[in-house]
């Protein structure tokens, strides 16, 4: 029990430190506004280069942290990989779930979350930079952090199907809490989205598939 509690405590500290570093690595995206550049479109490529460098460094840190945590704590569930056919089947099922979600979500008439408003404003001033960050960088960084690192610390043993369901629900709520307030009407949008990505990772046991699904979701949203 003490070992499990210490793993949870270390996991919470590690993830919050990584979240702070994640925000720090994305500072080039906000630099035009911070330094007061009016014609931001003329400087987009400079900030794309800067955010690429900082993001690569952060992804390296993520992979190092995940590898270190997995060596220390292990994750037998993820280590037993399913067949490639099973992975593609589950990816197809979750892609279909994502499409259904994207069709249903506008029909619910939910107020736009603050995070989406910020992205829309960024698209007006810096469309290329915003699209690059949202479609290319965010899926990689966020899946490694919110899925792979999260499940190493908090749900490393998921042989029990009920524990997998609990892990997926908690992960979805965690994902939502970092994109909007859990008390906001639009919370359910990010919670369901997070659960879809988490289910993809848990069923394929391969982070590449949840990254791909996250990429497709953000691409559709940006378009």
Secondary structure, DSSP 8 states (H G I E B T S, - for coil): -HHHHHHHHHHHHHHHHHHHHHHHHTHHHHHHHHHT-S-GGGGHHHHHHHHHHHHHHHHHHHHHHHHHHHHHH--HHHHS---HHHHHHHHHHHHHHHHHHHHHHGGGT----HHHHHHHHHHHH-HHHHHHIIIIIHHHHHHIIIIIIHHHHH-----SHHHHHHHHHHHHHHHHHTTS-TTSTTHHHHHHHHHHHHHHHHHH--HHHHHHHHHHHHHHHH-
